[in-house]
């Protein structure tokens, strides 16, 4: 029994150190992984940065994925990015139509103090 524990325990520790994404890593674009890593670094350096309550959410719209950065402290609409990491604005797409027709909300990453169930 001790041998099994000596093998299983280190494996569990290694697995628990993996990034805490909420979808498979293969589904996250590289640019977004980089943004999340930057955010986590900033949170680690400044616990009062406000980023600990943010989240990245993926939606489906017109057969493609779009990503929103949710920051409840910001008075700006959620920052909206396409799959390539390009910021979407009212001049690049119909944001109102997107807001009405987006579906399939999937969290990619949540800050350590993000509160589930609150719609920002």
N, CA, C and O atoms as a MOPAC input file, in Angstrom:
PM7 MOZYME 1SCF
protein

 N      0.82800 1    -1.20000 1     0.00000 1
 C      0.00000 1     0.00000 1     0.00000 1
 C      0.86600 1     1.25500 1     0.00000 1
 O      0.54900 1     2.22600 1    -0.68800 1
 N      1.94600 1     1.24500 1     0.75800 1
 C      2.83400 1     2.40800 1     0.81100 1
 C      3.46300 1     2.67700 1    -0.54500 1
 O      3.65000 1     3.83000 1    -0.93200 1
 N      3.79100 1     1.60600 1    -1.27100 1
 C      4.39500 1     1.76600 1    -2.59500 1
 C      3.42500 1     2.45500 1    -3.54800 1
 O      3.81300 1     3.31900 1    -4.33400 1
 N      2.18200 1     2.06600 1    -3.46600 1
 C      1.16700 1     2.67900 1    -4.33200 1
 C      1.04200 1     4.16200 1    -4.01500 1
 O      0.99200 1     4.99200 1    -4.92300 1
 N      0.99400 1     4.49500 1    -2.74500 1
 C      0.90200 1     5.89700 1    -2.34900 1
 C      2.12900 1     6.68700 1    -2.79300 1
 O      2.00600 1     7.83600 1    -3.21800 1
 N      3.29500 1     6.08800 1    -2.70000 1
 C      4.52200 1     6.76700 1    -3.12500 1
 C      4.54200 1     7.03200 1    -4.62800 1
 O      5.20400 1     7.96500 1    -5.08400 1
 N      3.83800 1     6.23800 1    -5.38200 1
 C      3.75900 1     6.44500 1    -6.83000 1
 C      2.62600 1     7.41200 1    -7.16900 1
 O      2.80800 1     8.32600 1    -7.97400 1
 N      1.47400 1     7.21600 1    -6.56500 1
 C      0.28900 1     8.00800 1    -6.89300 1
 C      0.40300 1     9.44800 1    -6.39700 1
 O      0.00900 1    10.36500 1    -7.11800 1
 N      0.91400 1     9.67300 1    -5.22100 1
 C      0.98400 1    11.00900 1    -4.65200 1
 C      1.80900 1    11.97600 1    -5.50800 1
 O      1.33300 1    13.07600 1    -5.78700 1
 N      3.02100 1    11.61400 1    -5.93400 1
 C      3.77400 1    12.53600 1    -6.79700 1
 C      3.06500 1    12.80300 1    -8.12900 1
 O      3.12800 1    13.91500 1    -8.65300 1
 N      2.39500 1    11.79300 1    -8.67300 1
 C      1.65400 1    11.99700 1    -9.91900 1
 C      0.51800 1    12.99400 1    -9.72800 1
 O      0.28300 1    13.84800 1   -10.58300 1
 N     -0.17600 1    12.88400 1    -8.61600 1
 C     -1.26400 1    13.81900 1    -8.33900 1
 C     -0.73700 1    15.23500 1    -8.16500 1
 O     -1.37300 1    16.18900 1    -8.61400 1
 N      0.40000 1    15.38600 1    -7.53000 1
 C      0.99900 1    16.70900 1    -7.36000 1
 C      1.38500 1    17.31100 1    -8.70000 1
 O      1.19300 1    18.50800 1    -8.91500 1
 N      1.92100 1    16.51200 1    -9.59300 1
 C      2.28800 1    17.00600 1   -10.92000 1
 C      1.06100 1    17.43400 1   -11.71100 1
 O      1.07600 1    18.46500 1   -12.38300 1
 N      0.01400 1    16.65200 1   -11.63000 1
 C     -1.21400 1    16.98000 1   -12.34600 1
 C     -1.84100 1    18.24100 1   -11.78200 1
 O     -2.35700 1    19.05900 1   -12.54300 1
 N     -1.81200 1    18.41800 1   -10.48900 1
 C     -2.44500 1    19.58600 1    -9.87300 1
 C     -1.70800 1    20.87600 1   -10.19900 1
 O     -2.26800 1    21.95700 1   -10.01800 1
 N     -0.47000 1    20.79800 1   -10.67400 1
 C      0.28000 1    21.99700 1   -11.02300 1
 C     -0.04400 1    22.49600 1   -12.42700 1
 O      0.44000 1    23.55200 1   -12.83400 1
 N     -0.85400 1    21.75200 1   -13.16600 1
 C     -1.22300 1    22.17400 1   -14.50900 1
 C     -2.07500 1    23.43400 1   -14.43800 1
 O     -2.79400 1    23.64500 1   -13.46200 1
 N     -1.99700 1    24.27100 1   -15.47000 1
 C     -2.78500 1    25.50400 1   -15.50200 1
 C     -4.25800 1    25.20000 1   -15.32100 1
 O     -4.74800 1    24.16900 1   -15.78200 1
 N     -4.95500 1    26.08400 1   -14.65800 1
 C     -6.35100 1    25.86900 1   -14.33400 1
 C     -7.26000 1    26.47600 1   -15.40300 1
 O     -8.04800 1    27.37600 1   -15.11500 1
 N     -7.14600 1    25.97900 1   -16.63800 1
 C     -8.06300 1    26.39200 1   -17.68600 1
 C     -9.35000 1    25.59800 1   -17.52100 1
 O     -9.34600 1    24.50100 1   -16.96200 1
 N    -10.43900 1    26.15200 1   -18.00500 1
 C    -11.72600 1    25.50800 1   -17.84200 1
 C    -12.17300 1    24.78100 1   -19.10600 1
 O    -13.25900 1    24.20200 1   -19.13300 1
 N    -11.35600 1    24.80500 1   -20.14400 1
 C    -11.57600 1    24.04500 1   -21.37200 1
 C    -10.25600 1    23.35800 1   -21.71300 1
 O     -9.21400 1    23.73500 1   -21.17500 1
 N    -10.27600 1    22.37000 1   -22.58400 1
 C     -9.00300 1    21.74100 1   -22.96800 1
 C     -8.01900 1    22.75900 1   -23.54000 1
 O     -8.40300 1    23.64900 1   -24.29900 1
 N     -6.76900 1    22.62000 1   -23.17400 1
 C     -5.72300 1    23.56500 1   -23.58100 1
 C     -5.66300 1    23.69300 1   -25.10400 1
 O     -5.38100 1    24.77500 1   -25.62000 1
 N     -5.92100 1    22.61400 1   -25.82200 1
 C     -5.86000 1    22.63500 1   -27.28700 1
 C     -6.89600 1    23.57400 1   -27.89500 1
 O     -6.74300 1    23.99500 1   -29.04200 1
 N     -7.93800 1    23.90700 1   -27.15700 1
 C     -8.99000 1    24.78300 1   -27.66900 1
 C     -8.71300 1    26.26800 1   -27.41800 1
 O     -9.50300 1    27.11600 1   -27.83300 1
 N     -7.61800 1    26.59000 1   -26.75400 1
 C     -7.31700 1    27.97600 1   -26.41200 1
 C     -6.26000 1    28.52000 1   -27.37600 1
 O     -5.17500 1    27.94800 1   -27.48700 1
 N     -6.56200 1    29.61100 1   -28.07000 1
 C     -5.56400 1    30.18400 1   -28.97900 1
 C     -4.32100 1    30.64700 1   -28.22000 1
 O     -4.40200 1    31.03700 1   -27.05500 1
 N     -3.18300 1    30.60000 1   -28.88700 1
 C     -1.91100 1    30.98000 1   -28.27200 1
 C     -1.92000 1    32.39200 1   -27.71000 1
 O     -1.40100 1    32.62900 1   -26.62000 1
 N     -2.51300 1    33.34200 1   -28.45400 1
 C     -2.53000 1    34.72900 1   -27.98900 1
 C     -3.27400 1    34.83400 1   -26.66000 1
 O     -2.90500 1    35.63500 1   -25.80100 1
 N     -4.33300 1    34.01900 1   -26.49000 1
 C     -5.11900 1    34.08100 1   -25.25700 1
 C     -4.36400 1    33.44200 1   -24.09400 1
 O     -4.43300 1    33.92900 1   -22.96600 1
 N     -3.64800 1    32.36000 1   -24.36600 1
 C     -2.81400 1    31.76400 1   -23.31800 1
 C     -1.80000 1    32.79400 1   -22.81600 1
 O     -1.54600 1    32.89100 1   -21.61600 1
 N     -1.22100 1    33.56500 1   -23.75000 1
 C     -0.25000 1    34.60100 1   -23.36800 1
 C     -0.90600 1    35.69200 1   -22.52900 1
 O     -0.32700 1    36.13700 1   -21.53800 1
 N     -2.11000 1    36.12900 1   -22.91300 1
 C     -2.81900 1    37.17300 1   -22.15600 1
 C     -3.15800 1    36.69000 1   -20.74600 1
 O     -3.03400 1    37.43900 1   -19.77700 1
 N     -3.58600 1    35.43800 1   -20.64400 1
 C     -3.91500 1    34.88700 1   -19.32800 1
 C     -2.66400 1    34.81100 1   -18.46600 1
 O     -2.70600 1    35.14100 1   -17.28100 1
 N     -1.56100 1    34.38200 1   -19.04600 1
 C     -0.29800 1    34.29700 1   -18.29400 1
 C      0.12400 1    35.68000 1   -17.80000 1
 O      0.59300 1    35.81300 1   -16.66900 1
 N     -0.03900 1    36.71500 1   -18.64000 1
 C      0.28500 1    38.09100 1   -18.23400 1
 C     -0.60600 1    38.53000 1   -17.08200 1
 O     -0.13900 1    39.14700 1   -16.12500 1
 N     -1.88600 1    38.20900 1   -17.18000 1
 C     -2.83800 1    38.58200 1   -16.12600 1
 C     -2.47800 1    37.90100 1   -14.81300 1
 O     -2.48000 1    38.53700 1   -13.75900 1
 N     -2.17100 1    36.61400 1   -14.87300 1
 C     -1.80000 1    35.88700 1   -13.65100 1
 C     -0.52100 1    36.44900 1   -13.03600 1
 O     -0.38700 1    36.51800 1   -11.81500 1
 N      0.40900 1    36.84500 1   -13.88800 1
 C      1.65200 1    37.43800 1   -13.39000 1
 C      1.37000 1    38.76100 1   -12.69300 1
 O      1.93200 1    39.04600 1   -11.63600 1
 N      0.49900 1    39.56600 1   -13.29100 1
 C      0.15700 1    40.85700 1   -12.69100 1
 C     -0.59800 1    40.67300 1   -11.37300 1
 O     -0.37700 1    41.42000 1   -10.42000 1
 N     -1.48300 1    39.68100 1   -11.32000 1
 C     -2.19800 1    39.39600 1   -10.07500 1
 C     -1.20500 1    38.98200 1    -8.99000 1
 O     -1.31300 1    39.41600 1    -7.84300 1
 N     -0.23900 1    38.14300 1    -9.35700 1
 C      0.75900 1    37.69000 1    -8.39400 1
 C      1.62900 1    38.82200 1    -7.87500 1
 O      2.08600 1    38.78000 1    -6.73300 1
 N      1.86400 1    39.83900 1    -8.70700 1
 C      2.70100 1    40.96200 1    -8.30100 1
 C      1.94700 1    42.03800 1    -7.55100 1
 O      2.55500 1    42.81500 1    -6.81500 1
 N      0.63100 1    42.10100 1    -7.72100 1
 C     -0.16300 1    43.14300 1    -7.08600 1
 C     -1.54200 1    42.58400 1    -6.75300 1
 O     -2.42400 1    42.55700 1    -7.61100 1
 N     -1.72700 1    42.14900 1    -5.53800 1
 C     -2.99200 1    41.53700 1    -5.11800 1
 C     -4.17200 1    42.50700 1    -5.18500 1
 O     -5.32300 1    42.07500 1    -5.12300 1
 N     -3.91000 1    43.78900 1    -5.31000 1
 C     -4.98800 1    44.77600 1    -5.37400 1
 C     -5.13300 1    45.36300 1    -6.77700 1
 O     -5.63500 1    46.47500 1    -6.94300 1
 N     -4.69100 1    44.61600 1    -7.77900 1
 C     -4.74000 1    45.10400 1    -9.15800 1
 C     -6.16300 1    45.16000 1    -9.69800 1
 O     -6.42900 1    45.89900 1   -10.64700 1
 N     -7.07100 1    44.40400 1    -9.12100 1
 C     -8.43700 1    44.34200 1    -9.62300 1
 C     -8.62600 1    43.23000 1   -10.64100 1
 O     -9.75700 1    42.89000 1   -10.98600 1
 N     -7.54100 1    42.66800 1   -11.11900 1
 C     -7.63800 1    41.61600 1   -12.13000 1
 C     -8.05900 1    40.27200 1   -11.54400 1
 O     -8.41000 1    39.35500 1   -12.28700 1
 N     -8.02700 1    40.14900 1   -10.23400 1
 C     -8.40300 1    38.87900 1    -9.61600 1
 C     -9.89000 1    38.57100 1    -9.76500 1
 O    -10.30700 1    37.43900 1    -9.52100 1
 N    -10.69900 1    39.55700 1   -10.16000 1
 C    -12.13600 1    39.32900 1   -10.34000 1
 C    -12.52700 1    39.26600 1   -11.81300 1
 O    -13.71500 1    39.30500 1   -12.13600 1
 N    -11.55100 1    39.17100 1   -12.70600 1
 C    -11.82700 1    39.14100 1   -14.13900 1
 C    -11.97900 1    37.70900 1   -14.64100 1
 O    -11.71200 1    36.74900 1   -13.91900 1
 N    -12.41300 1    37.58700 1   -15.88900 1
 C    -12.56900 1    36.27400 1   -16.50900 1
 C    -12.47200 1    36.40500 1   -18.02500 1
 O    -12.71100 1    37.47200 1   -18.59000 1
 N    -12.11800 1    35.30500 1   -18.66500 1
 C    -12.16000 1    35.17000 1   -20.12100 1
 C    -13.25700 1    34.17500 1   -20.45200 1
 O    -13.28200 1    33.06400 1   -19.92100 1
 N    -14.16400 1    34.58000 1   -21.33400 1
 C    -15.30000 1    33.75000 1   -21.70800 1
 C    -15.32400 1    33.59500 1   -23.22900 1
 O    -15.06900 1    34.54500 1   -23.96900 1
 N    -15.63300 1    32.39100 1   -23.67400 1
 C    -15.75100 1    32.12700 1   -25.11200 1
 C    -17.22200 1    31.97800 1   -25.46300 1
 O    -17.98600 1    31.32500 1   -24.75200 1
 N    -17.60400 1    32.59800 1   -26.57400 1
 C    -18.94900 1    32.44700 1   -27.12700 1
 C    -18.84600 1    31.98500 1   -28.56800 1
 O    -17.81900 1    32.17100 1   -29.22100 1
 N    -19.91100 1    31.38400 1   -29.05400 1
 C    -20.01000 1    31.03400 1   -30.46100 1
 C    -20.94200 1    32.04000 1   -31.12800 1
 O    -22.00200 1    32.37100 1   -30.59600 1
 N    -20.53200 1    32.52000 1   -32.29400 1
 C    -21.33400 1    33.46500 1   -33.06200 1
 C    -21.04400 1    33.24300 1   -34.53600 1
 O    -19.89200 1    33.30100 1   -34.96600 1
 N    -22.08500 1    32.98900 1   -35.30300 1
 C    -21.96400 1    32.73700 1   -36.74400 1
 C    -20.92300 1    31.65900 1   -37.04600 1
 O    -20.13100 1    31.79800 1   -37.97800 1
 N    -20.92900 1    30.59400 1   -36.26000 1
 C    -20.06400 1    29.45700 1   -36.50700 1
 C    -18.60600 1    29.63600 1   -36.12500 1
 O    -17.77200 1    28.80500 1   -36.48500 1
 N    -18.28300 1    30.69300 1   -35.41000 1
 C    -16.89600 1    30.92500 1   -35.00800 1
 C    -16.85300 1    31.27400 1   -33.52600 1
 O    -17.87400 1    31.60300 1   -32.92200 1
 N    -15.66500 1    31.19700 1   -32.95500 1
 C    -15.47900 1    31.55100 1   -31.55000 1
 C    -15.08000 1    33.01300 1   -31.40900 1
 O    -14.30500 1    33.54900 1   -32.20100 1
 N    -15.63100 1    33.63800 1   -30.37700 1
 C    -15.23900 1    34.98000 1   -29.97900 1
 C    -14.98100 1    34.94400 1   -28.48100 1
 O    -15.57800 1    34.15100 1   -27.75300 1
 N    -14.08400 1    35.81400 1   -28.03400 1
 C    -13.61500 1    35.79100 1   -26.65900 1
 C    -13.85500 1    37.14600 1   -26.01100 1
 O    -13.51800 1    38.18900 1   -26.57300 1
 N    -14.44100 1    37.11400 1   -24.81800 1
 C    -14.70100 1    38.34600 1   -24.07600 1
 C    -13.86800 1    38.36000 1   -22.79800 1
 O    -13.78500 1    37.37200 1   -22.07000 1
 N    -13.26000 1    39.51000 1   -22.55700 1
 C    -12.55300 1    39.73000 1   -21.30000 1
 C    -13.50200 1    40.49700 1   -20.40600 1
 O    -13.84000 1    41.64700 1   -20.68600 1
 N    -13.93100 1    39.86100 1   -19.33200 1
 C    -14.90200 1    40.45200 1   -18.42100 1
 C    -14.16000 1    41.08100 1   -17.24400 1
 O    -13.43000 1    40.40700 1   -16.51700 1
 N    -14.36500 1    42.38600 1   -17.07500 1
 C    -13.78600 1    43.10700 1   -15.94400 1
 C    -14.88700 1    43.98700 1   -15.35300 1
 O    -15.18600 1    45.04900 1   -15.89900 1
 N    -15.48900 1    43.55800 1   -14.24800 1
 C    -16.61200 1    44.30700 1   -13.67900 1
 C    -16.22900 1    45.69700 1   -13.18000 1
 O    -17.11200 1    46.52100 1   -12.93800 1
 N    -14.94400 1    45.97900 1   -13.02000 1
 C    -14.52400 1    47.31100 1   -12.58700 1
 C    -14.46400 1    48.30400 1   -13.75000 1
 O    -14.34700 1    49.51200 1   -13.54100 1
 N    -14.54400 1    47.78900 1   -14.96000 1
 C    -14.44800 1    48.64100 1   -16.14200 1
 C    -15.83800 1    49.09600 1   -16.57500 1
 O    -16.78900 1    48.31400 1   -16.55400 1
 N    -15.94800 1    50.34400 1   -16.96000 1
 C    -17.22300 1    50.84700 1   -17.46200 1
 C    -17.36500 1    50.55600 1   -18.95700 1
 O    -18.42300 1    50.78800 1   -19.54200 1
 N    -16.30600 1    50.05300 1   -19.56200 1
 C    -16.29800 1    49.69600 1   -20.97100 1
 C    -16.99400 1    48.35500 1   -21.15100 1
 O    -16.94500 1    47.50400 1   -20.26400 1
 N    -17.64100 1    48.16400 1   -22.29600 1
 C    -18.22800 1    46.86700 1   -22.62000 1
 C    -17.14900 1    45.81100 1   -22.46900 1
 O    -15.96400 1    46.14700 1   -22.46600 1
 N    -17.51700 1    44.56500 1   -22.34400 1
 C    -16.47100 1    43.53200 1   -22.32700 1
 C    -15.61300 1    43.64700 1   -23.58200 1
 O    -16.13100 1    43.83700 1   -24.68200 1
 N    -14.32100 1    43.53200 1   -23.41400 1
 C    -13.42100 1    43.57600 1   -24.55600 1
 C    -13.66600 1    42.30400 1   -25.36300 1
 O    -13.61600 1    41.19900 1   -24.82300 1
 N    -13.92800 1    42.46200 1   -26.64000 1
 C    -14.31400 1    41.35300 1   -27.50600 1
 C    -13.22500 1    41.11200 1   -28.54700 1
 O    -12.78900 1    42.03800 1   -29.23200 1
 N    -12.79100 1    39.85200 1   -28.65800 1
 C    -11.73100 1    39.48800 1   -29.59100 1
 C    -12.19600 1    38.33000 1   -30.45700 1
 O    -12.97200 1    37.47900 1   -30.02200 1
 N    -11.70400 1    38.31200 1   -31.70100 1
 C    -11.98300 1    37.16800 1   -32.55600 1
 C    -10.95100 1    36.07600 1   -32.30000 1
 O    -10.09200 1    36.21900 1   -31.43100 1
 N    -11.03700 1    34.99600 1   -33.05000 1
 C    -10.15100 1    33.84500 1   -32.85100 1
 C     -8.67200 1    34.20600 1   -33.05400 1
 O     -7.79200 1    33.58500 1   -32.45600 1
 N     -8.40400 1    35.20800 1   -33.89700 1
 C     -7.02400 1    35.62900 1   -34.17200 1
 C     -6.46700 1    36.56400 1   -33.10200 1
 O     -5.27500 1    36.86900 1   -33.11000 1
 N     -7.31000 1    37.01900 1   -32.19000 1
 C     -6.87000 1    37.93500 1   -31.14400 1
 C     -7.05400 1    39.38900 1   -31.51900 1
 O     -6.51500 1    40.27500 1   -30.85600 1
 N     -7.80500 1    39.64800 1   -32.57100 1
 C     -8.05800 1    41.02800 1   -33.01000 1
 C     -9.23200 1    41.60200 1   -32.22000 1
 O    -10.26500 1    40.95300 1   -32.06200 1
 N     -9.05900 1    42.82200 1   -31.73100 1
 C    -10.10900 1    43.49100 1   -30.97500 1
 C    -11.26100 1    43.84700 1   -31.91100 1
 O    -11.05700 1    44.49400 1   -32.93900 1
 N    -12.45000 1    43.43000 1   -31.55700 1
 C    -13.63400 1    43.72900 1   -32.35200 1
 C    -14.26100 1    45.01900 1   -31.83000 1
 O    -14.40500 1    45.20600 1   -30.62200 1
 N    -14.62300 1    45.88700 1   -32.73500 1
 C    -15.23900 1    47.16300 1   -32.38100 1
 C    -16.51000 1    47.34700 1   -33.20500 1
 O    -16.81900 1    46.52700 1   -34.07000 1
 N    -17.23600 1    48.41300 1   -32.93900 1
 C    -18.44900 1    48.69100 1   -33.70500 1
 C    -18.14500 1    48.92100 1   -35.17800 1
 O    -19.01300 1    48.72200 1   -36.02700 1
 N    -16.93200 1    49.33500 1   -35.49000 1
 C    -16.57200 1    49.55500 1   -36.89800 1
 C    -16.13300 1    48.25700 1   -37.59300 1
 O    -16.08800 1    48.21400 1   -38.82300 1
 N    -15.81200 1    47.21100 1   -36.84200 1
 C    -15.37000 1    45.96600 1   -37.46700 1
 C    -16.45500 1    44.89300 1   -37.49500 1
 O    -16.34700 1    43.93100 1   -38.25600 1
 N    -17.48900 1    45.04200 1   -36.68600 1
 C    -18.60700 1    44.08600 1   -36.70600 1
 C    -19.82400 1    44.70500 1   -36.03100 1
 O    -19.70900 1    45.71000 1   -35.32900 1
 N    -20.97600 1    44.10600 1   -36.24400 1
 C    -22.20800 1    44.57600 1   -35.61400 1
 C    -22.26100 1    44.00900 1   -34.18800 1
 O    -22.75100 1    42.90300 1   -33.96100 1
 N    -21.74700 1    44.79000 1   -33.24600 1
 C    -21.66400 1    44.34400 1   -31.84900 1
 C    -23.05700 1    44.09000 1   -31.27500 1
 O    -23.24200 1    43.14600 1   -30.50600 1
 N    -24.03700 1    44.92000 1   -31.63700 1
 C    -25.39400 1    44.74000 1   -31.10200 1
 C    -25.95800 1    43.38700 1   -31.52900 1
 O    -26.56200 1    42.67700 1   -30.72500 1
 N    -25.75500 1    43.03500 1   -32.80500 1
 C    -26.24200 1    41.74800 1   -33.29800 1
 C    -25.49900 1    40.60000 1   -32.60600 1
 O    -26.09700 1    39.58700 1   -32.24400 1
 N    -24.19000 1    40.77900 1   -32.43200 1
 C    -23.40200 1    39.77500 1   -31.71500 1
 C    -23.97100 1    39.55300 1   -30.31600 1
 O    -24.14700 1    38.41000 1   -29.89400 1
 N    -24.26100 1    40.63500 1   -29.59400 1
 C    -24.78000 1    40.51800 1   -28.22100 1
 C    -26.11600 1    39.77500 1   -28.19800 1
 O    -26.39700 1    39.03600 1   -27.25400 1
 N    -26.93700 1    39.96800 1   -29.23000 1
 C    -28.23800 1    39.30800 1   -29.28500 1
 C    -28.14200 1    37.83300 1   -29.66200 1
 O    -28.91400 1    37.01200 1   -29.16700 1
 N    -27.18700 1    37.49200 1   -30.54600 1
 C    -27.14800 1    36.15300 1   -31.12800 1
 C    -26.03500 1    35.24100 1   -30.60800 1
 O    -26.00400 1    34.06200 1   -30.95900 1
 N    -25.13700 1    35.74700 1   -29.79600 1
 C    -24.05900 1    34.89000 1   -29.29000 1
 C    -24.65300 1    33.77000 1   -28.44700 1
 O    -25.71900 1    33.91500 1   -27.84800 1
 N    -23.94800 1    32.67100 1   -28.41500 1
 C    -24.45600 1    31.55400 1   -27.60800 1
 C    -23.30200 1    30.73800 1   -27.03700 1
 O    -22.12600 1    30.99300 1   -27.29800 1
 N    -23.68700 1    29.77200 1   -26.26700 1
 C    -22.78300 1    28.73700 1   -25.78800 1
 C    -21.66300 1    29.29300 1   -24.91800 1
 O    -20.48500 1    29.06000 1   -25.18700 1
 N    -22.02900 1    30.01800 1   -23.89100 1
 C    -21.06200 1    30.62000 1   -22.96700 1
 C    -20.18700 1    29.54300 1   -22.33900 1
 O    -20.68300 1    28.58900 1   -21.74000 1
 N    -18.87200 1    29.71300 1   -22.48900 1
 C    -17.90700 1    28.77600 1   -21.92600 1
 C    -16.78300 1    29.56500 1   -21.28000 1
 O    -16.12500 1    30.36400 1   -21.94600 1
 N    -16.55700 1    29.35300 1   -20.00000 1
 C    -15.44600 1    30.02700 1   -19.33800 1
 C    -14.13900 1    29.38900 1   -19.77000 1
 O    -13.99800 1    28.16700 1   -19.78400 1
 N    -13.18700 1    30.24100 1   -20.12400 1
 C    -11.83800 1    29.79400 1   -20.44900 1
 C    -10.97200 1    29.87100 1   -19.20000 1
 O    -10.22700 1    28.94100 1   -18.89000 1
 N    -11.07700 1    30.98000 1   -18.49100 1
 C    -10.26500 1    31.22500 1   -17.29800 1
 C    -11.02100 1    32.18400 1   -16.39400 1
 O    -11.69800 1    33.09900 1   -16.86400 1
 N    -10.89600 1    31.96400 1   -15.08000 1
 C    -11.48100 1    32.86600 1   -14.08200 1
 C    -10.39400 1    33.27900 1   -13.11300 1
 O     -9.57900 1    32.46000 1   -12.68700 1
 N    -10.38700 1    34.56000 1   -12.76800 1
 C     -9.48400 1    35.03400 1   -11.73800 1
 C     -9.82500 1    34.38500 1   -10.40800 1
 O    -10.93300 1    33.87600 1   -10.24200 1
 N     -8.90000 1    34.39100 1    -9.46000 1
 C     -9.12200 1    33.69100 1    -8.18900 1
 C    -10.30400 1    34.20700 1    -7.38300 1
 O    -10.84500 1    33.47400 1    -6.55500 1
 N    -10.72000 1    35.45900 1    -7.60500 1
 C    -11.84900 1    36.00800 1    -6.85300 1
 C    -13.07200 1    36.26600 1    -7.73000 1
 O    -13.99400 1    36.97100 1    -7.31800 1
 N    -13.08300 1    35.70200 1    -8.92800 1
 C    -14.24400 1    35.86600 1    -9.80500 1
 C    -15.44800 1    35.21700 1    -9.14600 1
 O    -15.33800 1    34.12100 1    -8.59600 1
 N    -16.59400 1    35.87800 1    -9.19400 1
 C    -17.81000 1    35.37700 1    -8.56100 1
 C    -18.73300 1    34.82600 1    -9.63300 1
 O    -19.22700 1    35.56900 1   -10.48100 1
 N    -18.96200 1    33.51800 1    -9.59300 1
 C    -19.88600 1    32.87700 1   -10.53800 1
 C    -21.30700 1    33.34800 1   -10.29700 1
 O    -21.69300 1    33.67400 1    -9.17400 1
 N    -22.07000 1    33.37700 1   -11.36700 1
 C    -23.48600 1    33.68400 1   -11.25500 1
 C    -23.82100 1    35.14800 1   -11.37000 1
 O    -24.99600 1    35.49700 1   -11.48600 1
 N    -22.83400 1    36.01300 1   -11.34000 1
 C    -23.10900 1    37.44500 1   -11.48500 1
 C    -22.88700 1    37.81400 1   -12.93600 1
 O    -21.80200 1    37.60100 1   -13.47800 1
 N    -23.89100 1    38.35700 1   -13.55800 1
 C    -23.77000 1    38.81500 1   -14.93200 1
 C    -23.32600 1    40.25400 1   -14.92100 1
 O    -24.02600 1    41.13500 1   -14.42100 1
 N    -22.17300 1    40.48100 1   -15.46900 1
 C    -21.61500 1    41.83300 1   -15.48800 1
 C    -22.18600 1    42.53600 1   -16.66600 1
 O    -21.86900 1    43.70100 1   -16.90400 1

